[in-house]
Amino acid sequence: MSAAPPRVQLRNAAEPVSRPVSPSLGETYRQLGVSLWGKGAYEREPVDGGLTKYQQLFRAEQGDIVVNKIWARNGSVAVVDGSLAGCHGSNEFPMFAPIEGRLDPRWMHWVTKTKDFWAQCDQKSQGTSGQNRIKPERFLDVEIPLPPLSEQRRIVARIEELTAKVEEARVARRDSEKELVALTNSYANAVFENANIHTVPLGDVCLVITDGTHQTPRYVDEGATFLSAQNVKPFRFMPEVHRKVSWEDFVGYTARNKPARGDVLLTRVGAGIGEAAVVDRDIEFAIYVSLALIRPDTKVLMPEYLVQWLNSPIGRAHSRVNTLGKGHSQGNLNLNLLRAFPLPILTLDEQHRIVSELNELRNKVDTVKALQAETAAELDAMLPAILDKAFKGEL
């Protein structure tokens, strides 16, 4: 095991650099931003020189260390890569160039992703004026591990070899999840596209298809449960986090139809249009116009079967096609068109069989997703562990 590398102040490895540019009207300048928590630099929207409030901008070059004065305490420090060379920052983003032969930019890139580095930036920001900005001279007081240049490069190569393997695992996890979702959707499509299944207008097999109140709700601290589109996701009725309305308003909102266990709620607006769930518990609530209330005639239609169809790619496509307005992210699903949806209808026994099969498949997918979420957390923990070993001289 190698010894931990010596620690030095940044002033012994980097020096301030300034490449000022006076912005000109009609000339476009690429702008640089720095993400929090070591996530790196990025390119912001370009700006016309006549529209910036700054009298000077400063050009960044590859390898520069860029510091966000205000948010350095939250890890907003990055090393500029080749794609961002030529971008500009204001005087709120001081820049430092690694001293040749002393500090490899890629070594510094990984240093900026460590909690110790963030903590030091936070400590150096304390007590400064305004919003706890870090002063450039105080930033140079931050200590970093600094082995000889050849050792920096060897360790960086090892870090990047290991992080590449971590990223490969991430990609494989994402791809497998996509494949599982695609498999579920493919199976649902195969079931509902069966040419032998008779279709009927949805309204013919439902007792009620309506929506919630069109009145702007008057929210209160204590009162009756009031739900909107955020409380419905595919297959999930989620009333736990909700707003409240007075009991007087509640009575008015539910005068036409009060939602009940076994009803189906469908999102009528927004990016989640067409998402549906069964009300699976006994709970009193009113709904907003952003939700449609569907009450199947259970003598011929299982609520769970209807939800499977509505959430399938075919059902979601019908919802989007029948949205009125400027697009499904801004429009709304028309109730008359909803009543005309061509629902594939089968006997209750067949509906029950299909629901069981699709639920079994979804449960398997959910199990795999849960395992993948655990794996994702493990992968997230690997980078800090790798960097900890690297800067202790253990790689």
Buried (B, 14 or more C-beta within 10 A) or exposed (E): EEEEBEEBEBBBBBEBBEEEBEBEEEEEBBBBBBBBEBEBBBEBEEBEBEEBEBEEBBBBBEBBBBBBBBBBBBBBBBBBBEEBBBBBBBBEBBBBBBEEEBBBBBBBBBBBBBEBBBEBBBBBBEEBEEEBBBBBEBBBBBBBBBBEBEBBBBBBEBBBEBBEEBEEBBEEBEEEBEEBEEEBBEBBEEBBEEEEBEEBEBBEBBBBBEBBBEEEBEEBEEBBBBBBBBBBBBBEBEBEEBBBBBEEBBEEBBEEBBBEEBBBBBBBBBEBBBBBBBBBEEBEBBBBBBBBBBBBEEEBBBBBBBBBBBBBBBBBEBBEEBBEEEEBEEBBBBBEBBBBBEBBBBEEEEBBBBBEBBEEBBEEBEEBBEEBEEBBEEBEEBBEEBBBBBBBBEB
